[in-house]
Amino acid sequence: MPAKTIDQYLAALPDHQRVPLEKLRKTIKSAAPDAEESISYGLAAFRQNGMLVGFGASTNHLGFYLMSGSTLKAYENDLKGYDLSKGTIRFPENSPLPATLVRKLVRTRIAEHAANPVGYRSF
């Protein structure tokens, strides 16, 4: 049965994936304390005036989903060395994203939402 909560999502993962994603979750929550947790498209997600960010595990990497290509572009120097695609940062389980970088990215996403409060947001 698919997970309905982030707790269920994380509980189904092996420790080597669960532990770094629990840390990522905690960092996201500290940067976006008003965001609501959910499961969206099979990923752990945070919503605040629309979809904010998400995270998940796959076979070969962990992913942090910013749901925004412009945020990635704004931080491309900070993200050198990471595997990037439109709105996504992929990283190895044994090399989690730095908490300071995650907080900056989440706060940028919150500001993007504040600047565009009406209308459809991607993802």
C-alpha positions in Angstrom: 0.0 0.0 0.0 1.4 3.4 -0.9 2.4 5.7 2.0 -0.1 8.3 3.0 2.2 10.2 5.4 5.9 11.2 5.4 6.3 9.0 8.5 5.0 6.0 6.6 7.1 6.9 3.6 10.3 7.0 5.7 9.4 3.9 7.7 9.4 1.8 4.5 13.0 2.8 3.6 16.2 1.0 4.6 18.3 2.8 7.2 20.9 4.0 4.7 18.2 6.0 2.9 15.9 6.8 5.8 18.5 8.4 8.1 19.7 11.1 5.6 16.1 11.8 4.5 15.0 12.2 8.1 17.7 14.9 8.5 16.6 16.6 5.3 13.0 16.6 6.6 14.1 18.2 9.8 16.0 20.9 8.0 13.1 21.6 5.7 10.8 21.9 8.7 13.1 24.3 10.4 13.2 26.5 7.3 9.5 26.3 6.6 7.7 25.8 10.0 4.3 26.7 8.5 4.5 24.2 5.7 2.2 21.2 5.7 3.6 17.7 5.1 2.0 15.5 2.5 2.7 12.8 0.0 2.5 14.0 -3.6 3.3 11.9 -6.7 4.7 9.3 -4.5 7.2 11.7 -2.8 7.4 13.2 0.6 6.3 16.8 0.1 5.9 20.1 1.8 3.1 22.6 0.8 2.9 26.2 1.7 0.7 28.3 -0.7 1.2 25.5 -3.2 3.8 22.8 -3.6 7.0 24.0 -1.9 9.6 21.2 -2.0 9.8 17.4 -1.9 12.2 14.6 -1.3 12.5 10.9 -2.1 14.6 7.8 -2.4 15.4 5.9 -5.6 17.6 2.9 -6.2 20.8 4.8 -6.9 20.4 8.2 -5.2 18.3 10.5 -3.0 16.4 13.4 -4.4 15.5 16.9 -3.3 12.8 18.3 -5.5 12.6 22.1 -5.5 9.7 22.2 -8.0 11.5 25.2 -9.6 14.2 25.4 -12.3 14.7 29.1 -11.5 15.7 28.3 -7.9 18.3 25.8 -9.1 19.6 28.4 -11.6 20.0 31.0 -8.8 22.1 28.6 -6.8 24.0 26.9 -9.5 27.4 27.9 -8.0 26.4 26.4 -4.6 25.2 23.2 -6.4 28.4 22.4 -8.4 29.2 18.7 -8.1 25.5 17.6 -7.6 23.5 15.8 -10.3 20.9 18.4 -11.3 17.9 18.3 -13.6 14.9 20.6 -13.9 13.9 21.4 -10.3 15.8 18.4 -8.9 19.0 17.8 -7.0 20.2 14.2 -6.8 22.7 13.2 -4.2 24.3 10.0 -2.8 23.0 8.5 0.4 26.4 8.9 2.1 26.8 12.6 1.1 23.6 14.5 2.2 23.0 18.1 1.2 24.4 20.7 3.7 21.7 22.0 6.0 22.7 25.6 5.4 22.2 25.1 1.6 18.8 23.3 2.2 17.6 26.2 4.4 18.6 28.8 1.7 16.8 26.8 -1.0 13.6 26.4 1.0 13.5 30.0 2.0 14.0 31.0 -1.7 11.0 28.8 -2.6 8.9 30.4 0.1 9.9 33.9 -1.3 9.0 32.7 -4.8 5.5 31.7 -3.6 5.1 35.0 -1.8 6.0 36.9 -5.0 3.5 34.8 -7.0 0.6 34.2 -4.7 -2.1 33.5 -7.3 -2.2 31.0 -10.1 -0.9 27.5 -10.9 2.5 26.5 -9.6 4.3 23.7 -11.3 4.3 20.2 -9.8 
